[in-house]
Amino acid sequence: MSLKKEIKTKLFFFLLIPFFSWFFLHTIFFGDKQKFDQLALGKKTIAIKNYINNKPINCGSYLQLEECLNYIKDKKFKKRILWVGNSQLDSVNEGNVITSKLASYRVSKYFYDKEIGVMTFAAPNISFQESFVVIKHLKKKIHFDAIILPLVFDDTREGEVRESFIIKNKKTPKTFQEISENKIILYLDKRIKWNKIRSSAQGKIYTFLYKTRNLIFRIKPTSTRKSIKPIFDKNILFLEKILKEAKESDVKMILYVAPLRNDIKIPYDKIEYHSFIRYTKNLSINFSSNFYNLENVVPKFLWGEKAGTKIGVDTEVDFMHFKEQGHAILAKNIISILDKLF
Amino acid sequence: MLFNSFTFFAFLIIFISGYWFLNRKIRLYLIFSSSLVFYGFWKVEFLSLILLSVLINYFSSLFFEKTQSKSKRKIVLFFSLLSNFGLLVFFKYYYFISDNINFIFNIIGSEINIPYYNIVLPLGISFYTFQSVSYTIDVFNKKIKAEKEFILFSNYVIFFPQLIAGPILRAKEIIWQLSDRPKFKIEKMYRGIKRIVFGLFLKVVIADHLAPIVEQCFLVDSKYLSIIDIFTMSYLFGFQIYFDFSAYSHIAIGLAMLMGIHFPENFNFPYHSKSPKEFWTRWHITLSSWVRDYVYLPMMNYKNLNKSEGGIGLSIYKNSISFNSIIILLITWMLMGIWHGAHWKFVVWGVSHALIITFYRLFDGIVGLHKNHWIAFASWFFTLQFLMLSWIPFRAESSSHAFQLWGRLINNDNWFEFGFKENTYLIAFFITLTYLIYPYLVITWNNYTKNSLLKNITEFVCLFFIVTMVLIFFKVIKQFIYFQF
């Protein structure tokens, strides 16, 4: 084949690549819904949504927030409580999407008749910094009489505020570039599900990289996670801010050490973990908050396994999410705390 | 208009279709109008500024062509340079200058305060100013003839592939290519598209993913950072800025190829340099060549090389170290620094390069950097560390922040404590390793595979991977770092 002909053939095939590539992506990722930050769930642990009067009482993103606010804004309630935490609040090990009842549901249901509304905001690995952002945002919408905040040592390793926690005001496109770009994307979204397929593919790639890392470095759920000083300190600073603002606005703060699986070696440096508990307890005393240690309330038989986080590993031990009975126990504890306070 | 946008690709398809089918005159108007549309998509009001710059340089160069009187020519050159740099200084350095003057007045207890105005930095002003100025000086020095065709000269200044972030072109290299459209070659088209796709890959898959990690690193209070952390953040930013900027250059060169036009290369594996001097022959080559020809060589009383290749690092000025040469080096790199941004931190960056170049010159004179493989390897290793650490002022909030971070290298009790998440170190390590071995892998693979079918299959598998990644991660309206300069 002459050089010119060869190049022509190459160019022809090259120009076809984007179409092949998109066909490939479309075939694989259309309809795929797994999100990267819910990687730790799946298989045996599932996220659940519970409803009272057909209104959701727990939500996991700002997009769902309005629905939850619909519930809590009910004029029937004389007091309102906000419960902000990580995926432990809305996930059940070996649960059932339809029948399983979360701790937050049980608490909300119990207090519903007492005219106290309880709503939950749960996001995977939520840090104190992100909790602060959520509380600040919700406080602008409605007054809460109390805030429940679980203390999860693992989440103090999360240093940044995710994009999904930042409310972006819809900005009017100003330049020609922005106007045309918005129109093209809107068209592509409508015709070929441009963003949906891409975000699904992105999730799969991040998951693959995450699992490969765990495989290469032999990272397991039981591997010790050391605290990262600047991130830890920043989170503690935001916890202080939450407590300070609550005290100033006369909002009752309920801090509790989140239940942790303790039948096997915990995945933290024990000294760091216990000093975290001590420190947060002192903080809560300083800001006249209520501190409870619920670390051991869920017995070992109520913990299970979650989806594997390593290539070739199907399931792994789950330190964060317990079975439905565990939710019942947590709910019982929270109810008894709130009963004393209200 | 951003290269990494759908709007641009729609624009490009229309432009290229017209470009190859129109006659010379209409084609020149097509380039002109398309370049204005390209620029106007960002801010229409700044079109007048860029056209003003074109007019100043066009008429002053015509004047040089017609007038023989030395004094008149000098006066016109003075006013031409004054207006070119005046616009640049006003739009880019007004805040910087007024801040510093106000600061000095405050120190001496004066009440005078230079007012602040809401000045928007026009995109690409540093690039098109340098390009226009080089043309005017070359015409003044009779190195090239003034271009009489206004549309052709305008196209040289506002040619959209290089308008916003270079490469900085020279008139003698580009005007003839714009005037006489090179012959259509399918091979150039193929290579051009490949360069564009590769540039997009570097931008959207690598640089844009490094950006948030780098941001998090530089947000950490310096008191927490260990030596490992300082190196990690420097490496990450070093690669981010490299991939971001070289991506832009790849796309610009690829776009020119689609039009059959040759642009000079702007990067050549800069982090493989064995000395800081060599770095400046591999990094932002067209800028360092510009600085060489219009700042450094004139100050050293050497002849202008008048080409946008080579950078600063040619053997002609491998001179002995004198006080004079050190001062000139310092001035050159201070200017290089301040060109990048109106902030003292960029001056710190420039000066750090000048100092280390001086050190290497001395060292080279004593030891001989290329004496044997071990010295060459050590020289490369230490150069790489210096180059990466020198990026700190570039990314830091201020020069004092940069010094705080540098200070952690010598005043640190926690050498190996980690201040970032584990992934940050892994990514820094992985990207460094991949970057360093990449050229050797390509060379080895090319030498190994004699079978053209296997070569073609490999090429298509790689291209399929790259295109797929670009489609997945294509993020619209994420600016290139060098737009701010």
Interface residues (C-beta under 8 A of the other chain):
Chain A: L3 K4 I7 K8 K10 L11 F13 F14 L15 I17 P18 F20 S21 W22 F24 L25 R157 G159 E160 T175 F176 Q177 E178 S180 E181 I184 I185 L188 R198 A201 Q202 I205 R213 K226 I228 K229 P230 I231 D233
Chain B: M1 L2 S5 F6 T7 A10 G40 F41 W42 K43 V44 I186 E187 M189 Y190 I193 K194 P212 Q216 V220 D221 Y224 L225 E417 F418 G419 F420 K421 N423 L426 N456 E459 F460 L463 F464 V467 T468 L471 I472 F473 F474 V476 I477
